[in-house]
Amino acid sequence: MSTIAALQWRYSLKNFSNQKVDDDKINNLLEAARLSASSYGLQPYQVWVIQERDLLAKLSEQAFGQSQVRECSHLLVFANETVISDATVERYFARHYQQTQTPVGSLDGYADHIKSAMAEKSDDSRRAWAEQQAYIALGTVLTEAAVLGIDTCPMTGFDQQAFNQTLGLSQYGLSACVICAIGYREADMQSPVKVRIPREHFVRFVSLKG
Ligand SMILES: Cc1cc2nc3c(=O)[nH]c(=O)nc-3n(C[C@H](O)[C@H](O)[C@H](O)COP(=O)(O)O)c2cc1C
């Protein structure tokens, strides 16, 4: 399937079938998240995977009873880091030097620039920035899932604090910002009509000539 055909096919599934998604396909989705772009490459989030039925049932209650959480094959929880500090930047550069095999310290100037840019933000805007990065990974996962013919339902309709408590996210300095149910539709389910802004109201090509 081309990406556009896959995006036409996908929709946010409310009623999941019993079919489970294979581990290799789940790993594919997780790899798509891991390879996603992020501001400065800092990736200030993790993806937690839940497939235990009892835990999904409990989380469904904490998601206003949304059945997708209970009935999906796997639930992905995108959890952003709650504290973004110099240490976040230093961890990134340690990784960078190791993975690119470049001399340690050769990018100190750039690291300082990122630290200052982060320090200028308020706590709230650093947190919002971290959530935004997690959302980019969510988008990548939605697209990759569609290309693989896997259904998804992205969701923010859940009690963030309850999720953090149930999953013990806070003790890792994380907070759930968006979740995504993964699974398959019933075989006879057709994709509903897409409701989208018409292209002429959505895209504008701009030039200095007007
Ligand atoms: C960030 C985000 C949060 C969403 N939260 C929910 C939700 O809590 N429950 C739900 O059923 N759908 C949720 N949706 C799905 C949207 O309603 C859906 O994407 C939108 O109506 C477009 O339709 P489509 O995805 O089926 O093409 C969410 C989507 C996004 C991107």
PDBQT file of the ligand as one rigid body, heavy atoms in Angstrom, charges set to zero:
ROOT
HETATM    1  C1  LIG A 301      -4.322  13.397  19.893  1.00  0.00    +0.000 C 
HETATM    2  C2  LIG A 301      -5.562  12.631  19.576  1.00  0.00    +0.000 A 
HETATM    3  C3  LIG A 301      -6.436  12.283  20.585  1.00  0.00    +0.000 A 
HETATM    4  C4  LIG A 301      -7.564  11.510  20.314  1.00  0.00    +0.000 A 
HETATM    5  N1  LIG A 301      -8.353  11.057  21.353  1.00  0.00    +0.000 NA
HETATM    6  C5  LIG A 301      -9.336  10.167  21.090  1.00  0.00    +0.000 A 
HETATM    7  C6  LIG A 301     -10.038   9.532  22.147  1.00  0.00    +0.000 A 
HETATM    8  O1  LIG A 301      -9.788   9.753  23.328  1.00  0.00    +0.000 OA
HETATM    9  N2  LIG A 301     -10.996   8.627  21.810  1.00  0.00    +0.000 N 
HETATM   10  C7  LIG A 301     -11.290   8.325  20.513  1.00  0.00    +0.000 A 
HETATM   11  O2  LIG A 301     -12.169   7.493  20.274  1.00  0.00    +0.000 OA
HETATM   12  N3  LIG A 301     -10.639   8.910  19.478  1.00  0.00    +0.000 NA
HETATM   13  C8  LIG A 301      -9.666   9.804  19.744  1.00  0.00    +0.000 A 
HETATM   14  N4  LIG A 301      -8.952  10.365  18.712  1.00  0.00    +0.000 N 
HETATM   15  C9  LIG A 301      -9.297  10.023  17.323  1.00  0.00    +0.000 C 
HETATM   16  C10 LIG A 301      -9.864  11.213  16.553  1.00  0.00    +0.000 C 
HETATM   17  O3  LIG A 301     -11.179  11.460  16.958  1.00  0.00    +0.000 OA
HETATM   18  C11 LIG A 301      -9.753  10.899  15.055  1.00  0.00    +0.000 C 
HETATM   19  O4  LIG A 301      -8.386  10.791  14.710  1.00  0.00    +0.000 OA
HETATM   20  C12 LIG A 301     -10.367  11.994  14.194  1.00  0.00    +0.000 C 
HETATM   21  O5  LIG A 301     -11.753  12.046  14.387  1.00  0.00    +0.000 OA
HETATM   22  C13 LIG A 301     -10.057  11.759  12.720  1.00  0.00    +0.000 C 
HETATM   23  O6  LIG A 301     -10.612  10.553  12.282  1.00  0.00    +0.000 OA
HETATM   24  P1  LIG A 301      -9.783   9.281  11.820  1.00  0.00    +0.000 P 
HETATM   25  O7  LIG A 301      -8.563   9.141  12.682  1.00  0.00    +0.000 OA
HETATM   26  O8  LIG A 301     -10.754   8.149  12.049  1.00  0.00    +0.000 OA
HETATM   27  O9  LIG A 301      -9.436   9.470  10.379  1.00  0.00    +0.000 OA
HETATM   28  C14 LIG A 301      -7.847  11.142  18.976  1.00  0.00    +0.000 A 
HETATM   29  C15 LIG A 301      -6.969  11.531  17.957  1.00  0.00    +0.000 A 
HETATM   30  C16 LIG A 301      -5.829  12.237  18.249  1.00  0.00    +0.000 A 
HETATM   31  C17 LIG A 301      -4.867  12.559  17.124  1.00  0.00    +0.000 C 
ENDROOT
TORSDOF 0
